[in-house]
């Protein structure tokens, strides 16, 4: 059974909410002034977050393509 447009739109909404929450989380972190130990830990965390964000953005683009929408909008 293939997914319906409603299923795809639901997935798309969830992915966009996740992207927004991760992006907001990053902006909160950048407002802090961490010490060296926190900075090193933060680099690892930031790299992991960026990898997750990239995967979410790619999934968003695939979902939009399934719906026939422009992935850049």
Buried (B, 14 or more C-beta within 10 A) or exposed (E): EEEEEEEBBEBBEBBBEBBEEBEEEBEEBEEEEEEEEEEEEBEEBBEEBEEEBEEBBEBBBBBBEBEEBEEEE
